[in-house]
């Protein structure tokens, strides 16, 4: 009955629709909070006007039964539905003309602002992107949407990984192509903790930093780790000596953009240990190690099937601390196995994505 949900394309579209619905609901709640101030001033005008009307009614020798009745009278006046006859005293008559103007003006302004924001979410693009990002969990936060960052985003998207992008000065064309893949882009400075909170770093699986500034990448990595001590960090470092130091001191995955392709960054974000590529006859090859997870799509698949499907070579399977180099073609993978493969960055990236499965 639900077989259609098992098809990746339909399941992905279904997930995207549900995420947009949740984002719309959260964004609407945020708008309602903003509408709380006009509502507060409206209630203040009704209560204050009611108390003042009660005092003036006593001066006119036409006292009301209670303060609640006075407030109710002012409320009905605001919506042009007065209770009782029109008063003879001029100062009470003022209420009959003034309260509708005051009350309706406050409500109209608040409702107008709410309506414009609600039906034109593009005018509040940052808030909308934040609302979408708040629906993600176990996702990858990508900092930097330059040429490398965009390719990393594409590789992660092809691996069916959820991605949230942070970019201070995004290129309009790259943003449009990113949005076409249902990936939110938050226009903000990643050095600001609020930007990382907006990208929901606390619930993220990994953060990938692709800016061209080594110190910026390291600073953001440290702040992300502060917000989420368990987050995996992959950062672009141009200086190889600094990269080694960062890995030793902080346990981050520091990678050189000149020596690593975008799919390698994407694979690293999915907890894959991958070596720098070696070029053989014009083609790049890397050795990668990954742990087979419980929900992995590789679970139960034979070595021959893996090699043929992903166009790479299985070098090793380690199970129960016993290593099998060049395992037999009919040997099948199991959860908690360690798998080592040799292949191109794109092939390893696809393999890593299927190993993650869908949590």
Secondary structure, 3 states (H helix, E strand, C coil): CCHHHHCHHHHHHHHHHHHHHHHHHHHHHHHHHHHHHHHHHHHHHHHHHHHHHHHHHHHCCCCCCCHHHHHHHHHHHHCCCCCCCCCCCHHHHHHHHHHHHHHHHHHHHHHHHHHHHHHCHHHHHHHHHHHHHCCCCCCEEEECCCHHHHHHHHHHHHCCCCEEEEECCCCHHHHHHHHCCCCEEEECCCCCHHHHHHCCHHHCCEEEECCCCHHHHHHHHHHHHHHCCCCEEEEECCCHHHHHHHHHHHCCEEECCCCCCHHHHHHHHCCCEECCCEEECCEEEEEEEEECCCCCCCCCCEHHHHHHHHCCEEEEEEECCEEEECCCCCCECCCCCEEEEEECHHHHHHHHHHHHCCC
